[in-house]
Amino acid sequence: MQIAATPLSEPLSTPVSERRRKPLWREPYVLVVAGAALGALFGFLAPSVAVDFKPLGDAFISLIKMTIAPLIFLVVVTGIAQVGDMKAVGRIGLKAFVYFEAVTTLCLLISFVVVRWVQPGAGVAHATAQQAETVARYQQAHVGSLSAYIQHMIPESFVGAFAAGDVLQVLVLALLCGIGLLLLGDKAAPLRTGLERVTELVFSVVHVVVALAPIGAFGAMAFTVAKFGAATLYALALLVGTAWAMMAFFIFVILGTICRLAGIRLMDLLRLLRTELLVVLGTSSSETAIPGMMEKLPKAGVGRAVAGLVIPSGYSFNLDGVALTLPLSTIFVAQVYGIELTAAQQLSLFVVMLFTSKGAAGVTGGAFAALAATVVAAGLPAEGLALLLGIDRFMSLARAITNTIGNAVAAIVVAKWDGEFNRDDWAQSAAQIQTVK
């Protein structure tokens, strides 16, 4: 299916000559950068006023989240229907799961090694009672059993999954409906056509919402700088710096190597998704990139069914940024309180993190609840979470970027693995992007 609406950025089919004539200031990624920069400046110069601009960022994220559930449902259902084979759907799902678990395990191992080597929590003062009160709501977080986790995946009603905005439940519902379309055979042809038209409508709505990205980035950055101040960037700088360095290593070395093994260049992927990545950077929400990725990657050669299955499920099962920061932050709390974890305790903690790293919300602060669940499950002082509140905003920036790039790479790898990757389309998109950069 071809999306008829105007794309999030210039389509790959647009002639190069026309793309060159477009003023730079009209490029979406330039407007997002300008909005974020102006917001940061405003927050620094007038913090007392800038803190009131937080609703702009929150409203943009809410608008994006509003479109995610129907978009995922429609893309997955129509994608499965186009596959036309139940075995193919199961094959794609299995390969995605194997990739997700392999990369998550690698992320956790890297983080365990780094935090033991850097020792960021050594010498940090304990959290005060006042700070501990701030995170009291997170102390109720807990790690549910596997059966409870599976039960949560199943929505209680058809409409309830959309009302709650639970990506995992919507994905399960979409899988069931897609399989239902396959079982109906030729009788489902009119329904498939209707769903494709509705998908075009949802993408059109997404394009209108994404046009507001510069405003959302302005509000989010203005609030961040005004609330925490430039000096807060130096608080617990070793932990933040370690997290950013670790995630940069993961992106450019680990994911870069994976891309090379898949026969593509990581930089081509980053250029393709540059607008989405800048929006993620401005809002600290990786979910804002879902619509753009689900439109751009199929146009660049990733099988539509693969993209429709891997990207939504990746936001529940393939949160690389969360997996990288969980051991770092959890053992940081242990180091602050002088708690030495035994090898058996660390192995148990590793198993717990395989579960708590799944399903964290893509919006800012969602991973903090996953961290709280891990700390509580490990028996560590929950009040130590208070030390991380002030810097979580900056940690979430790196997490969101890493989650987004990791899921894009996952879709490409699974597509290549399943024979649903069009190298010619990818080469053409990469050449056009490099021509106009």
Long-range contacts (C-beta under 8 A, 24 or more apart in sequence): 1-78, 1-82, 1-196, 1-199, 1-200, 1-304, 3-199, 3-200, 3-203, 3-295, 4-200, 5-200, 5-203, 5-204, 5-207, 6-204, 6-207, 7-207, 7-295, 7-296, 8-206, 8-207, 8-210, 8-275, 8-276, 8-291, 8-292, 8-295, 8-296, 9-275, 9-296, 11-299, 12-299, 12-300, 12-428, 12-429, 12-432, 16-432, 16-435, 16-436, 19-432, 19-436, 20-436, 28-210, 28-211, 28-213, 28-275, 29-274, 29-275, 29-278, 31-213, 31-214, 32-213, 32-214, 32-217, 32-275, 32-278, 32-279, 32-282, 33-278, 34-214, 35-213, 35-214, 35-215, 35-216, 35-217, 35-218, 35-221, 35-282, 36-217, 36-218, 36-220, 36-221, 36-278, 36-281, 36-282, 37-221, 38-218, 39-217, 39-218, 39-219, 39-220, 39-221, 39-222, 39-223, 39-225, 39-282, 40-221, 40-222, 40-224, 40-225, 42-218, 42-222, 42-225, 42-226, 43-221, 43-222, 43-223, 43-224, 43-225, 43-226, 43-227, 44-225, 44-226, 44-230, 46-226, 47-225, 47-226, 47-227, 47-229, 48-226, 49-226, 50-222, 50-223, 50-225, 50-226, 51-222, 51-223, 51-226, 51-227, 53-218, 53-219, 53-222, 53-223, 54-219, 54-220, 54-222, 54-223, 54-227, 55-219, 56-215, 56-216, 56-218, 56-219, 56-220, 56-222, 57-216, 57-217, 57-218, 57-219, 57-220, 57-221, 57-223, 57-283, 58-219, 59-216, 59-219, 60-209, 60-212, 60-213, 60-215, 60-216, 60-217, 60-219, 60-220, 60-283, 60-288, 61-216, 61-283, 61-285, 61-287, 61-288, 61-363, 61-364, 63-209, 63-212, 64-209, 64-210, 64-285, 64-287, 64-288, 64-290, 64-291, 65-165, 65-287, 65-363, 66-209, 67-202, 67-205, 67-206, 67-209, 67-291, 68-165, 68-167, 68-287, 68-290, 68-291, 69-161, 69-162, 69-165, 69-167, 69-170, 70-162, 70-202, 71-199, 71-202, 71-203, 71-206, 71-290, 71-291, 71-294, 72-167, 72-170, 72-171, 72-174, 72-290, 72-294, 72-308, 72-312, 73-162, 73-170, 73-173, 73-174, 73-177, 74-174, 74-195, 74-198, 74-199, 74-202, 75-199, 75-294, 75-304, 75-307, 75-308, 75-312, 76-171, 76-174, 76-175, 76-178, 76-308, 76-309, 76-312, 77-174, 77-177, 77-178, 77-181, 77-195, 78-178, 78-192, 78-195, 78-196, 78-199, 78-308, 79-178, 79-304, 79-305, 79-307, 79-308, 79-309, 80-174, 80-175, 80-178, 80-179, 80-181, 80-182, 80-305, 80-308, 80-309, 81-178, 81-181, 81-182, 81-188, 81-192, 81-195, 82-304, 82-305, 83-182, 83-305, 84-182, 85-182, 86-179, 86-182, 88-305, 89-175, 89-178, 89-179, 89-182, 89-305, 89-309, 91-418, 92-305, 92-306, 92-309, 92-310, 92-414, 92-418, 92-420, 93-309, 93-313, 95-414, 95-417, 95-418, 96-309, 96-310, 96-313, 96-314, 96-317, 96-410, 96-414, 97-317, 99-318, 99-410, 99-413, 99-414, 99-417, 100-313, 100-314, 100-317, 100-318, 100-410, 101-354, 103-318, 103-320, 103-323, 103-406, 103-410, 104-317, 104-318, 104-319, 104-320, 104-323, 104-354, 104-357, 105-354, 106-254, 107-250, 107-320, 107-323, 107-324, 107-357, 108-323, 108-324, 108-326, 108-327, 108-350, 108-353, 108-354, 108-357, 110-246, 110-249, 110-250, 110-254, 110-324, 111-246, 111-323, 111-324, 111-325, 111-326, 111-327, 111-328, 112-327, 112-331, 112-346, 112-350, 114-242, 114-246, 114-328, 115-242, 115-327, 115-328, 115-331, 115-332, 115-335, 116-331, 118-238, 118-242, 119-335, 120-236, 120-238, 120-239, 120-242, 120-328, 120-332, 120-335, 121-239, 121-331, 121-332, 121-333, 121-334, 121-335, 121-336, 122-335, 124-236, 124-335, 124-336, 124-387, 126-336, 126-337, 126-383, 126-384, 127-383, 127-384, 127-385, 127-386, 127-387, 128-386, 129-383, 131-383, 131-386, 131-387, 131-389, 132-382, 132-383, 132-386, 134-386, 134-389, 135-372, 135-382, 135-383, 135-385, 135-386, 135-389, 138-368, 138-369, 138-372, 138-382, 138-385, 139-372, 139-376, 139-382, 141-369, 141-372, 141-373, 141-376, 142-373, 142-376, 142-377, 143-352, 143-355, 143-356, 143-373, 143-374, 143-376, 143-377, 146-355, 149-355, 149-358, 149-359, 167-312, 167-315, 167-316, 167-362, 168-313, 168-316, 168-359, 170-312, 171-312, 171-313, 171-316, 174-312, 203-291, 203-295, 206-291, 210-279, 210-291, 210-292, 213-275, 213-279, 213-282, 213-288, 216-279, 216-282, 216-283, 217-278, 217-279, 217-282, 217-283, 220-282, 220-283, 220-284, 221-282, 224-393, 228-390, 228-393, 232-390, 232-391, 233-394, 235-390, 235-391, 236-387, 236-388, 236-390, 236-391, 239-328, 239-329, 239-332, 239-388, 239-391, 240-391, 240-394, 240-395, 242-328, 243-324, 243-325, 243-328, 243-395, 243-398, 244-398, 246-324, 246-328, 247-321, 247-324, 247-325, 247-398, 247-399, 247-401, 247-402, 250-320, 250-324, 250-402, 251-401, 251-402, 251-405, 255-405, 255-406, 255-409, 258-409, 258-413, 259-409, 259-412, 262-409, 262-412, 262-413, 262-416, 262-421, 263-416, 263-423, 264-412, 264-426, 264-430, 265-430, 266-409, 268-426, 268-429, 268-430, 268-433, 268-434, 269-405, 269-408, 269-409, 269-412, 270-405, 271-430, 271-433, 271-434, 271-437, 272-296, 272-297, 272-300, 272-429, 272-430, 272-433, 273-404, 273-405, 273-408, 276-404, 277-401, 277-404, 277-405, 280-400, 280-401, 280-404, 281-397, 281-400, 281-401, 283-364, 283-400, 284-363, 284-364, 284-393, 284-396, 284-397, 284-400, 285-362, 285-363, 285-364, 285-400, 286-315, 286-321, 286-362, 286-399, 286-400, 286-401, 286-403, 286-404, 286-407, 287-315, 287-361, 287-362, 287-363, 289-404, 290-315, 290-362, 293-404, 293-407, 293-408, 293-411, 297-408, 297-411, 297-412, 299-425, 299-429, 300-425, 300-426, 300-429, 300-430, 301-415, 301-421, 301-422, 301-423, 301-424, 301-425, 301-426, 301-429, 302-411, 302-412, 302-415, 302-420, 302-421, 303-415, 303-418, 303-420, 303-421, 303-422, 305-420, 306-411, 306-414, 306-415, 306-418, 306-420, 307-411, 307-415, 310-407, 310-410, 310-411, 310-414, 310-415, 311-407, 311-408, 311-410, 311-411, 314-406, 314-407, 314-410, 314-411, 315-362, 315-403, 315-407, 316-358, 316-359, 317-358, 317-359, 318-403, 318-406, 318-407, 318-410, 319-357, 319-358, 319-360, 319-367, 319-399, 319-403, 319-406, 320-402, 320-403, 320-406, 321-367, 321-398, 321-399, 321-400, 321-401, 321-402, 321-403, 321-406, 322-357, 322-360, 322-367, 322-370, 322-399, 322-403, 323-353, 323-357, 324-399, 324-402, 325-367, 325-371, 325-395, 325-398, 325-399, 326-353, 326-356, 326-357, 326-370, 326-371, 326-374, 327-353, 329-371, 329-388, 329-395, 330-371, 330-374, 330-375, 330-378, 330-380, 332-388, 333-375, 333-380, 333-381, 333-384, 333-385, 333-387, 333-388, 334-378, 334-380, 336-384, 336-387, 337-380, 337-381, 337-384, 339-380, 341-378, 345-378, 348-378, 349-374, 349-378, 352-377, 352-378, 362-400, 362-403, 364-393, 364-396, 364-400, 365-392, 365-396, 367-396, 367-399, 368-392
